[in-house]
Amino acid sequence: MSGPQCCANPPVLNPSSSNGSVEEIGGVKSYVSGSLNSKLAALLIPDVFGYEAPILRKLADKVAAAGYYVVVPDLFYGDPYAPENAERPLSIWIQSHSPDKGAGDSKPILEALKSKGISAIGVAGFCWGAKPVLQLVTLDEVVKAGVILHPALITVDDIKDVKVPIAALGAEFDDYCPPEFLKQLKDASNPEVDFFLKIFTGCEHGWSVRYNEEDEVAVKRAEEAHQDLLDWFNKYVK
């Protein structure tokens, strides 16, 4: 996993722009937004730039406003990818931050949410976060649906054991997960499990959480993806 697309448009960190708070959930520092009263939760797994990315936190707030208790975990433990660090390119950084480890570290978060009275969880992953999602949806009956957005590092085999509805939102121009691969993923999925595939024309890898907020077209495309994510959760996380 390397190349310009994944490193393009790194977020400018401004955590104060969001509405939630930072708490420890399942032993992992996490951005949390929303109320436990709904008994429904959403776990949003970040891309390589981590849980402080302001657009991701704003999305978390948007999902929370729709009635979910939202958790965005710091699965990099204060060490997100920093493209300005030339001595630690992405190919080196990821050796310490594998998606498999991210999936394992997310398990206690699911347990913590259940202990808080959560009865249904939707999980969504962006880029790096997609592979943990495809593992988490096979682990616990409380996980009702998954969404992967401009995924990276996944294989066709990752979909074969998935038994809950999955939505895959891809970009027309994506070096890591081109539309052709996502179509293969859908073909390999369990035909008895709902699989929604949508390719966003004119978009590149990362478009849903890394975009110029002054670009009306980019904002519209991202908000469409955000609504698709919410619609999927609203349909199945109950």
C-alpha angles and dihedrals in degrees: 000000000000141000141094100291096064091046096045121114100005110199122259102232117236108149092173089071092074133079104225135073140242116252138157112257118181091346093306124108105239143177106241128194133171137025133299090218093089093059088218123108140188123206111202113194112203132228120247092290092070142224099310094068104126098217090052090050091049088052089051089054090049092052090046090053087057090062107275133122099231128205125188106185128209095230090166092059097226094320109099120164112283112198091193090066100089092181091062110047120184092264089060097038093054092057086074095040111046119173089233089061089047090055091049093048089051094060094079088051090059090049091049091051091051089050088056090058099264110154102182133027134191118200126204129182133193121209103311089021094063096078094053088051092055089052097043094053089064097049110066137024090224088071104086105173144003137210126196119194123196088337128203136192095024128130134203089253089062091071099049098084096042111120102174129072114283131196119198116197111190140177126241090229110041124142093193101045113012121191091257091061093048089053089053088050091054092047090053095048124102106278090215091060120077112249119184117194124187128171116202109219118225092016131121133206112298096021096135098060105015113057142116106272089206091059105091094198093050091047092050093051093048093047089052089056091047090053091048089053091050093046090053093050092045090053098050112015101084 
